[in-house]
Amino acid sequence: MPPFLFLFVFCVVPILADFQECTAKEQVVSQGKCARHVNDLMFLTEEFGKKEVPLEAAKNISTTCETVTSCFGGFQCAEAQRNYKTYEQKCEKINFQSFDMMNCMSKWFKDIYERNLTCAGHFNYRSKDMKIRREAYTSGKSCFMDFAGHFCSDNALDYLKMNYEKVLEVLTEPSENCNALHNELMGQQCDVLFETMREKMVTLQIDSILGSKAEAYSSMATLCNDIKDCYSGLCHVNQNMTEVLDELCDTIKAKTLEPETYYSCMMKILKSNTILEYDCVRAKNKSSNGTEITMADTAVFMTDKECTRTVMEGMCDKEAVSNFDIEWEIHQKSARNQF
């Protein structure tokens, strides 16, 4: 069997009710006529693999894709139409890859979650309601395009300028095929959040040593819920990844419930940049001109045991000061040994 015939056998698009099955002659003619275009497409895509595709080459790939779909679309029988739909979906992905749109969308999804662009907060680009999503990408087109102009490659920007309606269709029109680009992108906007959480976990492990675990992990618990909500109801989801997500979320939840310690309470106070409204602090923390100063500037009051106790009781959990006298002596002894 010639290599290209493999592509025709494993068609996953359902039989279209409006078309009769192809006759033997129609099968031979359609495969014979379209095969060379399919082979051209395979050659072009294999030439670059996962490497960066030059703009002119990406345009050539896109043109070849159109030739393939037009070829199959010209035959009014079921098998040819199945191949037409199959290559239409394949070419959506091929174009997004060759024009670097997948990388562009990954950056965009991260940005609209973090709302780094002011305009991104005005539109619900992440909605699972496709009507709302379409309205966002229609009314908020200029915001999306402005982002692409600053953060996406020239290939991606060129594709968006020339094919925005096609991109809009991919982003907002559902597909029953879980492997369709629409469903892949719906999953990708969640994958981006998942990777963000994994990156933050490394930083939080350090922060939780220097400060309160509950405080360090509380924002992560919100992100965890956002990611779970994002994946909910999607069909293009990696099962292994969701299992890892569940484990991470369980870990985060457990960390938020860990009791605060004397040391983590001390670090929280030292890292605070708010004015401490305590009489003993006011008495000790005065600058030369008499104005109050924050803990980011000094911690003079912490030389006073009872003042420290008062502040810690006011700012931290009861567990953190349950053995205050013992912890204070250990801390003072440790400080003396350093000199």
Secondary structure, 3 states (H helix, E strand, C coil): CCCCHHHHHCCCCCCCCCCCCCCHHHHHHHHHHHHHHHHHHHHHHHHHCCCCCCHHHHHHHHHHHHHHHHHHHCCCCHHHHHHHHHHHHHHHHHHHHHCCHHHHHHHHHHHHHHCCCHHHHHCCCCCCCHHHHHHHHHHCHHHHHHHHHHHCCHHHHHHHHHHHHHHHHHHHCCCCCCCCHHHHHHHHHHHHHHHHHHHHHHHHHHHHHHCCHHHHHHHHHHHHHHHHHHHCCCCCCCHHHHHHHHHHHHHHHHHHHCCCCHHHHHHHHHHCCCCCCCHHHHHHCECCCCCECCCCCCCHHHHCHHHHHHHHHHHCCHHHHCCHHHHHHHHHHHHHHCC
